[in-house]
Amino acid sequence: MKRRHAILLLGGASSGALSAGTGAFSSVEAERGVEVNVVDDAEAYLGLEAESEIATVNRPAEVVEITNSFADTLSLDVTVKNTNEVVDGVAVGDEDLGDEFSLKLGPGESTSVSITCVRPEKAEFRLQFSGDTNGASVEKTRTFVIRCKEADETDEDDEDDTEDDETDEDDEDDEDDETDEDDTEGD
C-alpha cells in the first residue's frame, strides 16, 4: 500500500503544481492617454499664411505663403480648384504653373502663391496639397477668398461700402418697425 500512496501523492502534487502555474501571464490590459495638439495653419508642418485679402485686377498679387516646417525636404503636389472664373492665373514664385504643379521646399523654406484677377469681384479658389518627406505625409485643402478691385479703388471705398451697408440695414429695421406699428393700429 505504501507504493500506491506514493504514486497518488506524486500524481496529486504534480496536478497541483500544474494548476498553480508558473507565475507568468499571457495578457495585460492597461489604459493609455492620447494627446493631440492642433495649431494654426501658419505654424503647421505645412504652413499656410494668407498674405493679402485684396488683389488688383490684371496685376499679380501674392495671397498665400507656403512654408515647409518639416526637418527634411518636402515634395509637394498642389492642385488649384474652383477659381470661379474671376482668377485668371495662379503662380508659385514667378512661374505660372497651371492648375496642377509640383514643387520641393527645403527645411524652413517658403514660397508665395500669386493670383491674377480678371474683373473686380470676389475671387474664390481652393488649393489642395499632398506631399511627403522621409516617412511623414501631409494632406491639406484650403479655400481662399480674395476681393479683386480696380486699380483706382482705395481702401477708403471699402470702409464707405461697409458704412453704407450698415446704414441700409438700420433703415430697413426702421421701416419694419413702422410697418409693425401700422398693423397694430388697424386692430
Helices and strands as residue ranges (DSSP letters): H 2-20, G 41-43, E 46-50, E 54-56, E 61-68, E 74-81, E 87-92, E 95-96, E 100-105, E 110-117, E 122-133, E 136-149, H 155-185
